[in-house]
Amino acid sequence: MKFWSCCKKKTSDFNSFLAQPGCTQSKHVWNKAHKGNKFIPCRHDWHQTGGQITITIYSKNSIPEQSYVEANSTVLNIHILFERDQKFEQRLNLWGVSTDVQN
């Protein structure tokens, strides 16, 4: 049996246990802390081979039609939009001047 010690709602299914809405009494209020947060983190990584740099951003449930990348020779601006008006924004300053910018 799984239950939160603050609200005593019991269940035998672990997914139902995690999906329980937050209570107002104790530690089980973590769901309310994230409401209204417009910016969310995304894991990102990069690698370089020769003169080419590849940047990978791992995101779930993004809206590709409304997401975009702006690039010039010194700065890369990344904008990824998600459901519920949430977004990921990252500005990367490139070292040196890039002469070949591709999306």
Backbone as JSON Lines, residues from 0, in Angstrom:
{"i":0,"aa":"M","n":[0.84,-1.18,0.0],"ca":[0.0,0.0,0.0],"c":[0.89,1.24,0.0]}
{"i":1,"aa":"K","n":[0.61,2.18,-0.88],"ca":[1.35,3.44,-0.97],"c":[0.45,4.57,-0.51]}
{"i":2,"aa":"F","n":[1.01,5.5,0.29],"ca":[0.24,6.67,0.71],"c":[1.18,7.76,1.18]}
{"i":3,"aa":"W","n":[0.71,8.98,1.08],"ca":[1.44,10.13,1.61],"c":[1.1,10.26,3.09]}
{"i":4,"aa":"S","n":[2.1,10.48,3.9],"ca":[1.86,10.56,5.35],"c":[1.04,11.78,5.74]}
{"i":5,"aa":"C","n":[0.99,12.79,4.89],"ca":[0.27,14.01,5.25],"c":[-1.23,13.92,4.98]}
{"i":6,"aa":"C","n":[-1.66,13.17,3.96],"ca":[-3.09,13.17,3.65],"c":[-3.73,11.77,3.73]}
{"i":7,"aa":"K","n":[-2.94,10.73,3.87],"ca":[-3.42,9.37,4.11],"c":[-4.29,8.79,2.99]}
{"i":8,"aa":"K","n":[-4.18,9.31,1.77],"ca":[-4.9,8.71,0.64],"c":[-4.11,7.48,0.22]}
{"i":9,"aa":"K","n":[-4.72,6.31,0.31],"ca":[-4.01,5.06,0.05],"c":[-4.37,4.5,-1.31]}
{"i":10,"aa":"T","n":[-3.35,3.87,-1.94],"ca":[-3.56,3.19,-3.21],"c":[-2.52,2.08,-3.35]}
{"i":11,"aa":"S","n":[-2.85,1.06,-4.13],"ca":[-1.89,-0.02,-4.36],"c":[-1.18,0.15,-5.71]}
{"i":12,"aa":"D","n":[-1.65,1.05,-6.56],"ca":[-1.05,1.29,-7.86],"c":[-0.07,2.45,-7.76]}
{"i":13,"aa":"F","n":[1.19,2.22,-8.13],"ca":[2.22,3.24,-7.98],"c":[1.95,4.46,-8.86]}
{"i":14,"aa":"N","n":[1.47,4.27,-10.1],"ca":[1.18,5.41,-10.97],"c":[0.04,6.26,-10.42]}
{"i":15,"aa":"S","n":[-0.96,5.64,-9.84],"ca":[-2.04,6.39,-9.2],"c":[-1.52,7.16,-7.99]}
{"i":16,"aa":"F","n":[-0.6,6.55,-7.28],"ca":[0.03,7.19,-6.13],"c":[0.75,8.48,-6.55]}
{"i":17,"aa":"L","n":[1.52,8.41,-7.64],"ca":[2.25,9.58,-8.12],"c":[1.33,10.63,-8.73]}
{"i":18,"aa":"A","n":[0.18,10.21,-9.25],"ca":[-0.74,11.14,-9.9],"c":[-1.67,11.85,-8.93]}
{"i":19,"aa":"Q","n":[-1.63,11.5,-7.65],"ca":[-2.52,12.13,-6.68],"c":[-2.26,13.64,-6.64]}
{"i":20,"aa":"P","n":[-3.3,14.45,-6.62],"ca":[-3.1,15.9,-6.53],"c":[-2.5,16.27,-5.18]}
{"i":21,"aa":"G","n":[-1.8,17.39,-5.15],"ca":[-1.17,17.84,-3.92],"c":[-2.16,18.21,-2.84]}
{"i":22,"aa":"C","n":[-1.77,18.02,-1.6],"ca":[-2.62,18.41,-0.48],"c":[-2.18,19.79,0.01]}
{"i":23,"aa":"T","n":[-2.82,20.3,1.01],"ca":[-2.49,21.63,1.51],"c":[-1.85,21.6,2.88]}
{"i":24,"aa":"Q","n":[-1.45,20.42,3.35],"ca":[-0.98,20.33,4.73],"c":[0.53,20.22,4.88]}
{"i":25,"aa":"S","n":[1.21,19.44,4.05],"ca":[2.59,19.13,4.37],"c":[3.46,19.05,3.11]}
{"i":26,"aa":"K","n":[4.34,18.06,3.04],"ca":[5.32,17.93,1.97],"c":[4.72,17.54,0.62]}
{"i":27,"aa":"H","n":[3.52,17.11,0.57],"ca":[2.88,16.61,-0.64],"c":[2.31,17.73,-1.49]}
{"i":28,"aa":"V","n":[2.82,18.95,-1.35],"ca":[2.32,20.1,-2.1],"c":[3.18,20.43,-3.31]}
{"i":29,"aa":"W","n":[4.08,19.54,-3.73],"ca":[5.02,19.9,-4.79],"c":[4.34,20.25,-6.1]}
{"i":30,"aa":"N","n":[3.16,19.74,-6.39],"ca":[2.47,20.06,-7.63],"c":[2.15,21.55,-7.73]}
{"i":31,"aa":"K","n":[1.8,22.19,-6.64],"ca":[1.43,23.6,-6.66],"c":[2.64,24.49,-6.85]}
{"i":32,"aa":"A","n":[3.83,24.04,-6.5],"ca":[5.02,24.87,-6.63],"c":[5.38,25.13,-8.09]}
{"i":33,"aa":"H","n":[4.99,24.25,-9.0],"ca":[5.34,24.4,-10.4],"c":[4.32,25.2,-11.2]}
{"i":34,"aa":"K","n":[3.17,25.48,-10.67],"ca":[2.14,26.2,-11.41],"c":[2.58,27.63,-11.64]}
{"i":35,"aa":"G","n":[2.32,28.13,-12.83],"ca":[2.67,29.5,-13.16],"c":[4.11,29.68,-13.6]}
{"i":36,"aa":"N","n":[4.91,28.63,-13.58],"ca":[6.29,28.73,-14.02],"c":[6.34,28.66,-15.54]}
{"i":37,"aa":"K","n":[6.64,29.76,-16.18],"ca":[6.62,29.82,-17.65],"c":[7.88,29.23,-18.27]}
{"i":38,"aa":"F","n":[9.01,29.27,-17.58],"ca":[10.26,28.76,-18.11],"c":[10.56,27.39,-17.52]}
{"i":39,"aa":"I","n":[10.88,26.44,-18.4],"ca":[11.2,25.1,-17.95],"c":[12.58,24.73,-18.46]}
{"i":40,"aa":"P","n":[13.3,23.88,-17.73],"ca":[14.63,23.48,-18.18],"c":[14.56,22.35,-19.19]}
{"i":41,"aa":"C","n":[15.5,22.32,-20.09],"ca":[15.68,21.22,-21.03],"c":[17.15,20.8,-20.98]}
{"i":42,"aa":"R","n":[17.37,19.53,-21.07],"ca":[18.75,19.05,-21.11],"c":[19.28,19.3,-22.51]}
{"i":43,"aa":"H","n":[20.49,19.79,-22.61],"ca":[21.09,20.01,-23.92],"c":[22.56,19.61,-23.89]}
{"i":44,"aa":"D","n":[23.07,19.28,-25.05],"ca":[24.43,18.79,-25.18],"c":[24.98,19.26,-26.52]}
{"i":45,"aa":"W","n":[26.28,19.22,-26.7],"ca":[26.87,19.6,-27.97],"c":[28.14,18.8,-28.2]}
{"i":46,"aa":"H","n":[28.52,18.69,-29.46],"ca":[29.81,18.1,-29.82],"c":[30.32,18.75,-31.09]}
{"i":47,"aa":"Q","n":[31.63,18.68,-31.26],"ca":[32.26,19.31,-32.41],"c":[33.1,18.28,-33.15]}
{"i":48,"aa":"T","n":[32.94,18.24,-34.45],"ca":[33.77,17.4,-35.3],"c":[34.31,18.27,-36.42]}
{"i":49,"aa":"G","n":[35.6,18.44,-36.45],"ca":[36.2,19.31,-37.46],"c":[35.7,20.74,-37.29]}
{"i":50,"aa":"G","n":[35.16,21.29,-38.35],"ca":[34.64,22.66,-38.29],"c":[33.15,22.74,-38.05]}
{"i":51,"aa":"Q","n":[32.52,21.61,-37.66],"ca":[31.06,21.59,-37.47],"c":[30.72,21.36,-36.01]}
{"i":52,"aa":"I","n":[29.77,22.13,-35.49],"ca":[29.29,21.98,-34.12],"c":[27.83,21.54,-34.18]}
{"i":53,"aa":"T","n":[27.5,20.49,-33.43],"ca":[26.12,20.0,-33.36],"c":[25.6,20.22,-31.95]}
{"i":54,"aa":"I","n":[24.47,20.91,-31.83],"ca":[23.82,21.15,-30.54],"c":[22.52,20.35,-30.52]}
{"i":55,"aa":"T","n":[22.34,19.54,-29.48],"ca":[21.15,18.72,-29.33],"c":[20.4,19.17,-28.09]}
{"i":56,"aa":"I","n":[19.09,19.43,-28.24],"ca":[18.24,19.82,-27.12],"c":[17.18,18.74,-26.96]}
{"i":57,"aa":"Y","n":[17.08,18.18,-25.76],"ca":[16.13,17.11,-25.48],"c":[14.89,17.72,-24.85]}
{"i":58,"aa":"S","n":[13.78,17.66,-25.57],"ca":[12.54,18.23,-25.05],"c":[11.39,17.29,-25.36]}
{"i":59,"aa":"K","n":[10.39,17.31,-24.5],"ca":[9.22,16.45,-24.63],"c":[7.98,17.32,-24.76]}
{"i":60,"aa":"N","n":[7.07,16.96,-25.64],"ca":[5.8,17.67,-25.83],"c":[5.98,19.11,-26.28]}
{"i":61,"aa":"S","n":[6.99,19.35,-27.11],"ca":[7.18,20.7,-27.63],"c":[6.26,20.93,-28.83]}
{"i":62,"aa":"I","n":[6.11,22.18,-29.21],"ca":[5.29,22.55,-30.37],"c":[6.26,23.0,-31.46]}
{"i":63,"aa":"P","n":[6.62,22.11,-32.39],"ca":[7.63,22.45,-33.4],"c":[7.25,23.63,-34.29]}
{"i":64,"aa":"E","n":[5.97,23.79,-34.59],"ca":[5.53,24.88,-35.46],"c":[5.78,26.25,-34.85]}
{"i":65,"aa":"Q","n":[5.85,26.33,-33.52],"ca":[6.03,27.61,-32.85],"c":[7.42,27.76,-32.23]}
{"i":66,"aa":"S","n":[8.29,26.77,-32.43],"ca":[9.65,26.82,-31.91],"c":[10.59,27.27,-33.02]}
{"i":67,"aa":"Y","n":[11.65,27.97,-32.64],"ca":[12.58,28.46,-33.65],"c":[13.96,28.71,-33.04]}
{"i":68,"aa":"V","n":[14.94,28.83,-33.94],"ca":[16.32,29.14,-33.57],"c":[16.76,30.33,-34.4]}
{"i":69,"aa":"E","n":[17.34,31.31,-33.74],"ca":[17.9,32.47,-34.43],"c":[19.42,32.39,-34.3]}
{"i":70,"aa":"A","n":[20.12,32.59,-35.4],"ca":[21.57,32.49,-35.37],"c":[22.2,33.59,-36.19]}
{"i":71,"aa":"N","n":[23.32,34.1,-35.69],"ca":[24.17,34.97,-36.49],"c":[25.61,34.5,-36.27]}
{"i":72,"aa":"S","n":[26.58,35.29,-36.63],"ca":[27.96,34.82,-36.57],"c":[28.52,34.72,-35.16]}
{"i":73,"aa":"T","n":[27.85,35.29,-34.14],"ca":[28.39,35.25,-32.78],"c":[27.43,34.73,-31.71]}
{"i":74,"aa":"V","n":[26.12,34.67,-31.99],"ca":[25.12,34.3,-30.98],"c":[24.12,33.31,-31.57]}
{"i":75,"aa":"L","n":[23.7,32.35,-30.74],"ca":[22.65,31.39,-31.1],"c":[21.54,31.53,-30.07]}
{"i":76,"aa":"N","n":[20.33,31.92,-30.49],"ca":[19.17,32.05,-29.6],"c":[18.19,30.92,-29.9]}
{"i":77,"aa":"I","n":[17.85,30.14,-28.87],"ca":[16.97,28.98,-29.02],"c":[15.68,29.25,-28.27]}
{"i":78,"aa":"H","n":[14.54,29.07,-28.94],"ca":[13.22,29.27,-28.35],"c":[12.37,28.03,-28.64]}
{"i":79,"aa":"I","n":[12.02,27.28,-27.61],"ca":[11.17,26.1,-27.76],"c":[9.91,26.33,-26.94]}
{"i":80,"aa":"L","n":[8.76,26.22,-27.58],"ca":[7.47,26.42,-26.9],"c":[6.81,25.09,-26.61]}
{"i":81,"aa":"F","n":[6.13,25.02,-25.47],"ca":[5.45,23.82,-25.0],"c":[3.98,24.12,-24.74]}
{"i":82,"aa":"E","n":[3.25,23.09,-24.39],"ca":[1.85,23.25,-24.0],"c":[1.77,24.1,-22.73]}
{"i":83,"aa":"R","n":[0.62,24.68,-22.49],"ca":[0.34,25.51,-21.31],"c":[1.27,26.72,-21.22]}
{"i":84,"aa":"D","n":[1.62,27.3,-22.39],"ca":[2.42,28.52,-22.45],"c":[3.78,28.41,-21.75]}
{"i":85,"aa":"Q","n":[4.33,27.23,-21.67],"ca":[5.65,27.07,-21.09],"c":[6.68,27.15,-22.21]}
{"i":86,"aa":"K","n":[7.91,27.57,-21.86],"ca":[8.92,27.72,-22.89],"c":[10.32,27.48,-22.33]}
{"i":87,"aa":"F","n":[11.21,27.14,-23.24],"ca":[12.63,27.01,-22.96],"c":[13.35,28.03,-23.83]}
{"i":88,"aa":"E","n":[14.19,28.84,-23.22],"ca":[14.97,29.81,-23.96],"c":[16.42,29.67,-23.54]}
{"i":89,"aa":"Q","n":[17.3,29.67,-24.53],"ca":[18.73,29.55,-24.25],"c":[19.47,30.46,-25.22]}
{"i":90,"aa":"R","n":[20.39,31.22,-24.71],"ca":[21.25,32.08,-25.55],"c":[22.66,31.56,-25.4]}
{"i":91,"aa":"L","n":[23.26,31.18,-26.52],"ca":[24.62,30.66,-26.52],"c":[25.52,31.63,-27.28]}
{"i":92,"aa":"N","n":[26.54,32.11,-26.6],"ca":[27.53,32.96,-27.26],"c":[28.58,32.05,-27.88]}
{"i":93,"aa":"L","n":[28.79,32.2,-29.17],"ca":[29.75,31.38,-29.89],"c":[31.15,31.94,-29.71]}
{"i":94,"aa":"W","n":[32.12,31.09,-29.57],"ca":[33.5,31.53,-29.42],"c":[34.04,31.81,-30.81]}
{"i":95,"aa":"G","n":[34.49,32.99,-31.03],"ca":[34.98,33.35,-32.34],"c":[33.83,33.73,-33.24]}
{"i":96,"aa":"V","n":[34.11,33.89,-34.51],"ca":[33.09,34.28,-35.48],"c":[32.83,33.1,-36.39]}
{"i":97,"aa":"S","n":[31.55,32.73,-36.53],"ca":[31.15,31.64,-37.41],"c":[30.78,32.21,-38.78]}
{"i":98,"aa":"T","n":[31.3,31.58,-39.83],"ca":[31.01,32.05,-41.17],"c":[29.94,31.21,-41.86]}
{"i":99,"aa":"D","n":[29.63,30.02,-41.32],"ca":[28.65,29.13,-41.94],"c":[27.59,28.77,-40.9]}
{"i":100,"aa":"V","n":[26.43,29.45,-40.91],"ca":[25.36,29.21,-39.94],"c":[24.24,28.47,-40.63]}
{"i":101,"aa":"Q","n":[23.9,27.25,-40.11],"ca":[22.81,26.44,-40.67],"c":[21.85,26.07,-39.56]}
{"i":102,"aa":"N","n":[20.56,25.9,-39.88],"ca":[19.56,25.48,-38.89],"c":[19.46,23.98,-38.87]}
